Amino acid sequence: MPERILKWYEKLIVWRVKHVKLRHFVLFLSLLIGVLCAIAAFLLKESIHFLQTTITNIANANSLNYGYLIFPSIGILITSLFVRYIVRDDISHGVTRILYAISQRKSIIKIHNVWTSMVSSVFTIGLGGSVGAEAPVVLTGSAIGSNLGKFFKLDQKTLMLLVGCGASGAIAGIFKAPIAGFVFTLEVLLIDMTMTAIVPLLISAVTATATIYILTGQAFMFNVELRQSFSVDRIPYLLILGIICGLVALYFTRGMNFLETQFRKIKNPMFKWALGGTALGVLIFVFPPLYGEGYDTIKELLTGHATAVFDRSPFQPLMSNELMMIFYLTLIILLKIVASASTTSGGGVGGIFAPSLFVGSITGFVVAKILIMLSFVVPIPNFVLAGMSGVMAAVMHAPLMGIFLIAELTGSYDLLMTLMIVSVTAYVTIIFFEPHNLYAMRLAAKGELLTHNKDKSVLTLLKMENMLETDLNVVYPDMTLGDFVKEISKSHRNIFPVEEKQSGRMIGIVSLDEVRNIMFRPELYDRFTIAQMMTFPPAVLKNDMPMEKVMEIFEDTRAWNLPVTDSNGHYLGFVSKSKIFNSYRDILVNFSEE
């Protein structure tokens, strides 16, 4: 940075600190973030739509589109090369990366994420990748918030709030859904909300929505006329739909995680691309609704043109039979995870918002069709929307978001009772089997996930390396009591780890309390060795243990100090319960500050 600009920048920071209160400045930044997120969402959606229109118009709409076999692979390849040779960073799973940034209590997201995830997702989705654009724009919005905060040298707690503002504005902007954007940040990303945090989040969401209205108009994403309002008689059917949505979401969550895990075992990136691209191309050729985000399919189901979903499918002539239609759509539900995992694991960039809405809409349609075949009277559009709400609520573990997002996407607020029943039932169903959503599963496995439980969240922020005490004097098995007394004189601690000289492995401890009765008897100095005096600690901690597990061990053993080793048993230091409590209190106070 040139010296003149650097001086101007420093003066700006000083002026802001002196003349603008932090609370007021955060409100201004939240408004700015909302505007920028809306612009990002607009550019992303328009770019994807332009590319998709160009690609789909290449083939005749009334014939098989053999381009489906190659275009998705080209999109994944372009994205993969862009990420590998230009970005040179992992930009997949955008929401998971945001959760990780928050879990590290840094909320620092690299500045390239302001644009790289958008560019990547344009090529991935525009050429047919079976994922959504929402997660990339959420990462973009959060990166905007994080880097604005870093530019103005704001503290970590404020950075976390601005990251949330970016996510809230991004969801609100891309869906025209301010409540959903706000609720997504509360349910999925952040820990505790105070009025200080709620107002900026709302400002970002409302500002993003207002800006996108200016850019694109106020039309709802899905214009559907619901002829039947909520009826008490349909509650049993809605409960059935909710349970089915929860089970479908469980399949979606675990299936995606399993497939991505299998893809990660493949080390050759070109083979990974070839496998993912080929699988995706074949699936889209046979099941055209798997192409892209899938919102066109949702619109067809909502407007009563279900047969249009099967255009350009090899099985189109068979779709006049309703049983065949249900079977075909059920296969699409089952295979959507394969298409989505092939896209992201093959090198593409995208998220699971759109796939979960897509799967939910088909689930609702299939359930409604089966009920109608069984002579029950149910409105198909209502069930399609309720299915979208239920699957999203269960996949995201965010029932409020599922409810309000569908209401805002359609303007069907009189459907709230239906959405609430299905979303809550789906959410309750999945949490019996899976405690974390797809975004959080990896972080939870490593103990790096923040939750809405404040105690667990604070423990998550405590890291083993920060708790480690290394000022204890190490002793060795062949040392005599006389040698040990000399070590005692050098130490200010009353515990001494015992370590093998050659291997460096910890084999025990010696407590000053255990030898106090003989340490003042010189005649015994050559008689006893450390090997005779040492004992085994009640437990040994590993350096990669999450702090929640560490506290469980402290409670089980009732110890106040425990040794820490690496995976090979090499001694690293001690952790004391008192230090954990002190650090816990400091972070808790910071959480509670307004």
Secondary structure, DSSP 8 states (H G I E B T S, - for coil): --HHHHHHHHHHHHHHHHHS-HHHHHHHHHHHHHHHHHHHHHHHHHHHHHHHHHHHTTS-TTS--GGGGTHHHHHHHHHHHHIIIII-S---SHHHHHHHHHHTT-----GGGGTHHHHHHHHHHHTT-SSBSHHHHHHHHHHHHHHHHHHTT--HHHHHHHHHHHHHHHHHHHHT-HHHHHHHIIIII-S---HHHHHHHHHHHHHHHHHHHHHH-S--SS---------GGGHHHHHHHHHHHHHHHHHHHHHHHHHHHHHHT---HHHHHHHHHHHHHHHHHH-GGGSTT-HHHHHHHHTT-GGGGGTT-TTGGGGGSHHHHHHHHHHHHHHHHHHHHHHHHTT---BSHHHHHHHHHHHHHHHHHHHHHTT----HHHHHHHHHHHHHHHHHT-HHHHHHHHHHHHT-GGGHHHHHHHHHHHHHHHHTT-SS-TTTHHHHHTT----S-HHHHHHHH--HHHH-B--S--B-TT-BHHHHHHHHHH-S-SEEEEE-TTT-BEEEEEEHHHHTTTTT-GGGTTT-BHHHH-B--S--EETT--HHHHHHHHHHHT-SEEEEE-TT-BEEEEEEHHHHHHHHHHHHHHHH--
